[in-house]
Amino acid sequence: MPIISLVGRPNVGKSTLFNRLSNSRQALVSDFEGLTRDRQYAEVMFDEETQTQATIIDTGGLTKQDNIIDSGIQTQVLNALEESDIIYFIVSARDGVIGLDREIAAQLRKLKKEVILVCNKAEGLDPTLASEFYELGMGDPQLISAEHSQGIGDLIDYTLPKFPKEENIEVEEEEIEGIAVAVLGRPNVGKSTLINRILGEERVLAIDLPGTTRDSIYIPFEREGQEYTLIDTAGIRRKRSTHEKIEIFSIIKAREALDRSHVVILVLDASEGVTEQDATLLGMIGEKGRALLIVINKWDGLDEYQKQEVKRKLEVKLSFVNYASVHYISALHGSGVGKLFAPIIKAYTNAGTNFATPELNKILEKANAGHQPPPVKGRRLKIKYVNQTDTFPPTLTFHGNHLQSVPNAYDRYLKNFFINALGLTNTPMRIEYKSGDNPFKGKKNELNARQIAKKRRLMKFIKKKK
């Protein structure tokens, strides 16, 4: 998948373009300079017909200021540029060419990479004014307005021919055998140690140093007749680790592992609990809808009071993934590791099960009996039936009237009711709603012969009364 970085000075609209391309509000947008500190990642479909996708990265603005924060931003931007296939160099059409744009352009030319000059904020401006940007030596400037969604399609059409050709890329796709289990977590929480304990051998390098694992490692093995593929991934570093070279694409590697996995084991450090990076990973796992086990490692290093405190805090912080089971282990000594296989198999089975439509509709009747759909804007929601439309994760589609505005509270009620009724464990559920269109909307009511005769008699009666 090609990688496109969005770079430029502050407040030229990088995050706005990122949100427009990714069709999201993932990146914060404001007129305040320097709002973006850390990189944002998104996978974008550039061409539906050919299924051409790319990973785009939003970066912080490059400035002349020499302070800790801005130097950290520049480190992240420069590292992102090293790995990019294409660079969107974003400037402001309203401001014209300024000195900082010239400096950034000079640095980008040294990279000898494909750079596309994007002139943002061009709404309502004369296109001939863009001629001054040719002095940057970046080729034809592409005029857009990210805020008003103008010129985005032309920018995509201009970018597509510049994607790396597939025949020039050698990719070895690792084969997945049996249940694919991705092991995710921050650096030095014990992911590789856990995998070695599961395998019973030193298969991957595991030392007390963050960042030992640099790439995803696929390891097939068999246990009690069941085939598995373990995926060891690089840990996601702390966002403010600016003194070391940050592993920029650990997030991308984690996404790739998620795409190919059936079940995810998220490893947490018992002494640190749930950190900001752990929450980011949980969000990614939830977005992909993968079955999830949460493993609290290094449990044997805590005393009884600390264990009770950790459990209390976890109960609060993990409430939004209440479908996932929590397991307390010591990967180094092996305690609790053998107990992970049963829930892995159960989660895999649940996520891939196709439930019968009659069974689902019986559950729907019980759900409606326990809690009727609430009225919305004066109209009572009516759910007629439900069926399953996908697996991994199980996806249920509810059909009925006025379902385009189901309240969040009732959505959660249905999701939890079906998860409990179906006995799902460690597996999330997705719910979709489809409202039936009124078949008579916009159609004239055609009267039959009897109705026409009755109407005529009524009209005669009214005339006589007059």
N, C-alpha and C positions, 0 to 999 in steps of 0.2 A: 504494500500500500504506500503510494507516494506521500511524502511529508512536506507540508507547506507552512512556513513560518511567516507571521505578520509582524513586521518591524517598522520602526519609525520613531520620531521624537514624540514627546507626550502630547496628548489631546488632539491627535489628527484623526481619530476615529477607528483605531485598531480594534478595540473591543466591540464597537458597534458593528463593524464588518464581520467580526468573529460570530457575534450573535445572529447576524443576518444569514451568514452561510450555514451555520449549524442549526438554524431555526429554533433558537433557544434564548433564554435570558441567563445563560450560565455565567457570563462575564459581567461585572458591575460596570455601569456606564454613567459618566457624570462629566460636567464641564470642568471639574476639579482636576488639575494636572497631577499625574503620578498616582492615580487611583489603583492601577494594576501593578501589583508587586510580584506576584507569582504567576507561573505559566498556567494557562488553561488549555485543555486538550478536547478535541471533538472529532468524531468520524463523520465525514460529510459525503453524501451521494452527489457526485458531480454530473453523472449521466445515467439516467434510469434505464435507457435502452441497452447500453453496454454494461450496466452494473459497475461503472467505474467509480471507485471511492478514493478518498484521500484523508489523511489525518492533518488537521490544521492546529496550529499552536498560536495562541495569543500571548504576546510578551509585553513586558513593561517598557515604558518609553525611555529612549536613550537621551541622556542629558550631558552637559559639561560639568555639572556639579560633582565635586569630589567629596562625597560623604559615604558613610557605611552602607546606607540603604541603597543609594544609587549605584555604588560599586557592585553591590550584590546583584542588582537588577542587570547591570551590564554583563556580569559573569554568566547569568542565566541566559541572556539573549545570545551572547557569543557562542555558548555551548550548543544552544538550539540551532544556530546557523550552521555549525559544523556538520550536523546530521541531516540538514534539510536538502530536499531535491529541488524545491522551488522556493523563492523568497518573494513575498509581496512587500515591496518598499512603499509605504503609505505616506503621502504628503497631503497638505491641505491646499486645495485649489483656491480657497479664499485668501490664504496668506501669501501665495506665490512662493518662489524659491528663497529660502533664507540660508544663512551661513551654516547652521547646524545640519540642514538637509544636504548641503554640499559635502560636509565632513562625513556624514553617514554614507553617502553615495561613494565617496572615495574608498571607504573601508569595505563596502560591499563588492566593489569592482575587484579588489584583491582576492576575494574568495573564489573567483572564476566559476560561479554558479549561475543557474538560470534565475535572473532577477526580473520581476515585472513591476514597472512603476505604476502605482495606483494613485490617481488624483481624486481624493475624497472631497466631500462637501462642494460638489460641482453643480448642485441644483440651481437652476436659474441663471447660470453664468454663460457667457459667450464661449463656445468651444475653442475659438481662436486664441483665447487667453492662455490656453494650455501650452502654447508653443514655447513659452519661456522654460518649461521643464525639460526641453530637449538638451539644455546645457548640462544636465546631470549625467548624460551619456548612458541612459538606461533604455533607450529605444522609445517606441511609441507610448506616450502616457495613456492610461486607460481611465476615462472620466466616469466617476460613479458618485452616487449619493447613498451611502450605507443606511442613513437614517430614513430616507424616503424610498429605499429599494429601487433606485434608478441605476441602470447600467450593470446590475449584478449578473444578469444573463449573458451580456456581452463579455464581461470579465471571465466568466466560466468558459465560454466558447473560445476565448483567446488563450486560456490556460490549458485546456485539454490537449492540444497538439504538443505541448511542451512536457507532458508527463513522460517519465522514462518508459521506453519500449519494453514490452513484456519479454520479447525474445532475447533481450540483452541482460535480463535479470535471471540469475540462477538461484532458485529457491528449493531447498530440500524440506519438504513438508513432513514433519514427524508423524509417524503412523500412530493412531490411537487404537489401543486394544482394550476391550472390555469397558470398565467404568473409569472415566477420566476424572482424576481427583487433583485439583489445583491447590497447592499449599501457598497461601499468601500471608503477608505480614511485613512489619517494618524490619530494618536490618537488625541482626543480632538478637532476635527473639527466639531463635532455635528452629527455624524451618528445616535447614539441612540436617541438623541433628535428629529431628523427628523423622525425616525420610530415611536416614541411615538406620534408625531404630526399627522402623517398620520393615525395612529390607533385611535387617540383620547383618549388614555389612557396611563398610565405609565407602559407599557408592559416590557421594558428593563431598567436596571439601567443606569441613565444618570446623572453624576455629573462632576464638573469641575476638573477632574483629569485624566491625560492620562493613558490609559491602563485599564480602568474599564472593558471593554468587553474582556474576555479571550478566548472565543470559538465562533464558528459560531452558530447563533440562527435562527431557521426557524420558521416563524410566518405566518400561513395562515389567510387570511381575505377576505371579500367580499365587493365590493363597486359598487353600481348601477348595480347589476346583474353580474358583472365580478369578477371572483375569482383570487386572487393573493397569492403568497407566498413571503414574505419579508425575506431576508437573511441579518442579521446584522453580521458583521465580526469584528475581532480584528484589530486595527489600526497597520500599519507598522511603527515601531519606526525609529528615526534618526539613521543612521549608526554609529555615533560616541557617542551614549549614552552608555558610558562604565561604568558609575557610578551606573547604575541600572542593574538588571538582564534582559537581552534583551529577548524579546518574539521571540525566534528563529523561531518558526513554524507559525508565523503570515502570512508569505509569502505562506507557504504550504496551510494554511487554506483559504487564498484568492484565490489560484489556485483551490481548491476544490469548493469554492463558484462559481467561474467563470465557471467551468465545468458544474455545475448544473443550471446555470442561463440562462435566455433568454435575459434579459436587465440588464445593469449595470448603477447604479447611482454613479458617482464619486463625492464625496463631497470635496470641497476645502474651505479653510479659506480665506475670503475676505481680511483680513489684511496681509496675508502672500503670496497670489498669488500661482503660480505654483512652487513647490519646487522640489528638486532632487527625493524625495520619490514619489511625485505625478507623475513625469515623468516615474519612474519605474513601477508604477501601470498602467499608460497609455500604456506602452509597453507591459505589460502582457495582458491587455484587447485587444489590437490590435492583439497580437499573437493568442489569442483564437477566435478572430473575432466576439466579442459580440457587440450587439447594445448598444449605449452609450448615456447617458445624463450627462452633466457636471453641477453640482449645486454649485454655489458660496454662501456659508452660511455666516451668521453674517453680511449681507449687510446693515442692519439698523444701524450698529455702525459706519458707515463711513460718512463723510461730502461729499458735492457735488464734490469738487476738488479731493478727494481721490477716489471717485467712477469713475471719468473720467480717472484717472491714472491707476486704476486697469483694466478697460476695454481696455485701450490702450496696456498694457503689456500682457494681456490675448490674445489679437488678434495676437500678435507676437508669443508667446510661444505655443499656441494651434493650430498653422497653420497646423501641420501635422495630426491633427484629425479634419479637417474642416467639416467632415460629421456630427459631434456631435453638438447638440444645447446647448447653455449656458443659464442657468436660475439663476436669482438672488433672493435669498430667505432669510427669517429669520426663522429658524426652531423653535426657542424659542417662537417667537410671532405668527408664522403661516403664515406670509405674503408670498405669491407666492407658497405655498406648494400645494394648490389645483390645480394649473395649470400644475402640473407634470404628471397627469394621462393621459391626451390626448396624449402627445408625447410618453408616455410609450406604450400605446395601438397601436399607429401608428408605432412605432419602431418594436414592436412584430409582427404586421401584415406584415410589409415590409420584415423582416428577414425570415419569414416563407412562403412567397408567392412563388408559382411556376409559372413562366412566360412562356407563350406559345412560342414555337420555332419560328413560323412565325413572331410574334411581335418582337422578339429579332433580327431576320435577317433583318427586315425592318430598325431597328435602326442601325444595322451594315452597311447597304447601305448608310445611311445618314452620319455615321461616316467616311466611306471611301470617300464619296463625299466631305466632309469638309476637310479631311486631309488624303491623300494617305499614305499607309505604306511606310516608307523610305527604301532605299536600304541598305543592310548590306553585306559587303565584296563583293561588286559588284553584288549582287543578290537582286532582288526586292521581298520583303515579299508579300505573297499572302494569304489572309484570305478568305476561301471559305464559311464557315458558322459558326454559333455559337449556342450552346444549353446550357440549365441550367443543372448542374449535382448535385447540393446540395443546402440545405437551412441552415440557422443559421450558418454562414452568407450565403446570396445568392452567389453561385459560378457558374461562366460562363466559359465554355470551348470553346476556339476558335480552329477551325480546318483549316489547310491549308498547305502551303509549306514554308520551311525555317523558321519556327516559333520558333526554338530552341534558337534564339538569338535576340529576340525582344528588341529594345532599351528601357531603363527605361522611357524616355520622352514619347514615343508612348504608353507604357503600362499605364502611368498615364493619358494620353489623353483618351484612351479607357475607363478606369475605371470611370473617371469623366463624360465622355459623356453618358455612360449608366446609371450612378447614376442620372444624371439630366433628361435623357429621361424617365426613369422609375419612377421618382418622389420619390426616396428613401430619407428618412430623418432618421438621427440618426443611420443609418445602414451602416456598411462597406461592401465592395464587394471584393470577391476574383476572380482572373482571372487566368486561366490555359491555356496552349497552347499545342496543339498536331499537330505534323507535319506528314503528310501522307508519308509512304514509297513508293518509286518508285517500282511498281509491276514488271517492266522489268529489274531491277537491277540484274546483274549476270546471266541473261538468254540469251541464244543464239537466235538471230533473225531467226526464221524459215520462209523460203520463200515458197510461194504457187507455183503452177504449172506454172501460167502465168509469175510470176517473174523469175522463173528458166529459162523458154524459152527466155525471154527478155535478161537475163544475158548471155546465150549461144550465141545469135545473136550478142551481143555487143563484146564478146570475139573473135568471128570469124572476125568481122569487124576490130578489132584492129590488129589481126594477118595478115590480108590482107594488111593493111597499112604498116606493117613492111616489 
